[in-house]
């Protein structure tokens, strides 16, 4: 996890608040801030325990299914 740089904060706010609008109302005293994942490795574990490595580029190209 890395802190979101200043040039990306507006995008992070829009992404967070569009999915979780209640976060806007959290007290500032919580001192929360925006972070993002700096993905280096991905492993996919199947239902019964087998693990497969997934290329980061492949993961980032994936489109979630709407079903």
N, C-alpha and C positions, 0 to 999 in steps of 0.2 A: 504494500500500500504506500502511496506517495501523496503528498499534499497537492491539491489541484493548483496549478500556477494561476496567477492573477488574470492572465488573458483568457482562461477557460472557466472562470468562476460563474459568469452569467449563463453559460451553457449548462454547467452543473446545477445551478439553481433551477433553471427551467426543467431539466430532466427530473430532478428530485421532487419539486413541487407539483409537477404534472402527474406524477404517480402517487405521491404521498402529500396531499395538500395540508394535512394537519401539522406537518413539520414547520410550516410558516408561523404557527402559534407557539412553538416551543420557546420557553424563556431564554433570553440571551445569557442569563447566568449559567446555563448549561455549558457554555463555552465550546459548542460543537463547531466543526468546520468541515469543509468538503475534501474528500480524498477519492482517489481512484486506484484501481488495481493496475499494477505494472506486471502483466502476465509474462512469465518466462517459460513455464512448463505446464502442460495439462495432461492429466491422466484420467481416463474414463474407466470406471469400475462397472463391470456387468453385474447383473443380479446375483450371480453365484460366486463372485469374487475374482474373476479374471480381470486383469488390468491392461489397458492399451494406452500407449502414448498417442496424443493427438497434436498435430502441428499447430502452433499458435496461429499461423496464417489461415489454416483451414477453419479453426474455431471462429476467428473474426469474420470470415466470409459466410458463416452459417446464418440462416434466416429461421427464426422461431416459427413453428407450426401454429396455426390457429385452430386447434381442434380439441 
